[in-house]
């Protein structure tokens, strides 16, 4: 069965964005980009693929599907980027969008948990949960792995990795990749 992987940048104090949704305080260096290109090239949005010269000859390493919430999707859509991850099957979870914003994007309007369970039963590579915190909270029991791009910045408040009520969930550290400006930490769900 495929895994749902919450792959996201996070601060030292557990936030994925500022209170207003901005994330420009993440300032990773070139070493960060090198890690992403090597380990998660398919998780780069279309403009980054072009910038790094990643074409169809470069195989996907980990994911073949991406799922994001409406607010996360709209960050790129506001810049005119509606087909954000051309190397992946794309899903946006939203009960308010009404129609898909792009032929390459499938809208999940209701029952995101059921939709994710269906996707997990399919053959293929893992599923990239792009964000945000509200969707991560909704899908928390379906998340099989966390891959956290931990940036060396503390912000004090903002949008947490998981929003919502106190609900401890256990994970087990399985891998760490360290560079000068970021560490990538992988955790599997611990039962």
HELIX and SHEET records of a PDB file:
HELIX    1   1 UNK A   30  UNK A   39  1                                  10    
HELIX    2   2 UNK A   41  UNK A   43  5                                   3    
HELIX    3   3 UNK A   46  UNK A   51  1                                   6    
HELIX    4   4 UNK A   70  UNK A   77  1                                   8    
HELIX    5   5 UNK A  112  UNK A  121  1                                  10    
HELIX    6   6 UNK A  133  UNK A  138  1                                   6    
HELIX    7   7 UNK A  140  UNK A  142  5                                   3    
SHEET    1   A 8 UNK A 105  UNK A 108  0                                        
SHEET    2   A 8 UNK A  89  UNK A  93  1                                        
SHEET    3   A 8 UNK A  63  UNK A  69  1                                        
SHEET    4   A 8 UNK A 126  UNK A 131  1                                        
SHEET    5   A 8 UNK A   4  UNK A  10  1                                        
SHEET    6   A 8 UNK A 143  UNK A 151  1                                        
SHEET    7   A 8 UNK A 182  UNK A 189 -1                                        
SHEET    8   A 8 UNK A 171  UNK A 178 -1                                        
SHEET    1   B 2 UNK A  15  UNK A  17  0                                        
SHEET    2   B 2 UNK A 159  UNK A 160 -1                                        
END                                                                             
